[in-house]
């Protein structure tokens, strides 16, 4: 077996909602939450809309690695110390989280290329499932890995991408999996 590229990041980060009551941090929302954006890492600036006085920042669910799309909720969970700088930008006027990176977002171990599967249809979620399912089948057919283990490995090391949404009625979703992970 090859190796999974590590890229530590904070999976859950957000501010309090203005609506009263208890709110889970699990679903992503307009003020953050379980964003699981692997590029929200060292040297990235995350902008969150502030809805309550003081913001009430919360963060956790740190990962050492995860593929784009976190297809089955599996990542390489990892305890870590997080150092952040918090600033208030008054009257920023945006409705959802934004990120700004300090450089390129890819630095993978992809010198051997990728296996890429696709899902195509008028439902993006179904197309995404089809692309992932095809990759799981491909991995199982060419290794001795079980479908469950291939599914978890895809969540940790694969990247789910919307490749095309302009040619209605069908959209194309691609799943990229670095060949070096299976080397």
N, C-alpha and C positions, 0 to 999 in steps of 0.2 A: 504494500500500500504506500502511496505517495504521501503528500503532506497538505495540510490545510493552511492557507495563508492567514496569519493572525492580524487583526485590525481592531484593537480594543475600542469600545464605545459605550456610552450610557444609553440603555434601551428605553427607559422611562424617565421623562423629564417634562415638567409642566407647571402651570400655575393654577390657582383656584378659579372655578367658574363663578359667575355672578349669581347664578340661581341658588337659592337656599337649599340645604340638605346635604346628605352624605353622597359623595360621588366617587366611584371607583376610578383608579388611575389606569385600569386595563384598557378600555377603549380609547383610541386616540380621539382628540377633540380639537376645537379651534384654539384652545390654550395649551395644547401639548398633550401629555399623557404617554401612553405606550406607543411611541412613534417608531421605535426599532429601525431607525435610519442609520445604517452602518457608517455613513460619511459624517455623522455628527460625532466627530472624534477630535483628537488633539488638533489644535489650531483652527477649528471650525467655529464660526460665530452663529449661534442660534438666536433668532428673534422670536419672541412669543408675545401675543397680544395680552395686555394686562386688563383684567376686568374688576379686580378688587384692590382696595388700598393695601399696600404692602406686598401684593403679588402672591405671597405664600408659596414660594418655590419648593418643589419636591423633586427628588431624583433618586434613581436606583436601577435595578435590573441590569447590571453591567455584564457585558459580553466580551469575550476574547476574540470571537469570530462569529459571523453569521452572513449568509448570502442575502442579496437583495430579494425582498419578497417574503422572507421568513415563512416558507411554504407550509410548515407543519408545527410551528411553535418551538422548534428545536434550534438552539444556538449553543455555543460553547460558553456556558455560564461561568463567570469568574469574579471572585471578589477583587476589588481594586480600590485604591484611594483616588478620589477625583478632586482636582483643583479647578475651580471656575472663577471667573470674574463676572460680576453682575453690575449692569448699568441700566438706568432708566432712560429711555428715549421718549420724551413727551411728544404727543400728537403724531405718532408714527403712522397711524391710519391704515394698518393692514388687518385682515380678518383671520388669517391662519398662520401657523408657524412658517418661518423662512429660514434658510441656512445660507451661509457664505463660507466657502472654503478658502484656505490660504494657498492652495496649489492643486495639483492633479488629484483626482479621487481614486484612481486605480494605480496600484503598485503590487499587482498580484504575481504569483508564480506561474505565469501563463505562457512561458516560452515554448511549451509543447503544443499549444493550440487548444481548441475547445471542441467538445461535442455540443451540438445545438439541436434541440427539438422544437417543434412548433405546435401550437393549437390555433385553429382558425374557425371563426364563427361569429354570429351576431351577438353573443354574450361574452363579455371579457372574462368573467369569472370562469365560465365553462371552458373557454379557450385556454386560460391559465392552467386549469386542472388538466386539460388534455396534454399541454406541453410538458408539465411535470410528470404526469403518468407515463408518457412516452419515454422520458429520460430514465425513470425508475425501471421500466421494462428493458431499456437498452443496457443499463448498468447490470441488472440481474442476468441478462442473456450473455454478458461478456465477462462476468466475474462469478464467484461463488457466493455473493452477498444476498442476504434475504431481502425481500421487498421492504420490510419495515426498516432495516438498517440502511438501505439505499434511500428511502424516503427521508430519514433523519440526516443522512449525509448530504442530500440535495438541499435541505434547509440550512445546513451549516456552510456549504461550499459552493452552491450554485446561485445563479442570478436570473431572476425572472424579469423580463422586459416587455413592455408594450412596444412592438416593432412597427405597427401600422394601424392607424385609426381613420384614414381618410377615404377608403374605398368601401363605402356602405354597399351592401348591408353587413359585410364581414370584416372582422378585425383580425390582426395577427399578433399573437403573443409568443415570444421565444423564451426558451430556457437554456442558459449557457452554463456549461459545466467544464471546468478546466481539466484537460487530460492529465495534467501532472498530479492531480489528487489520487488518481488510480494507478499511477506509474509504479 
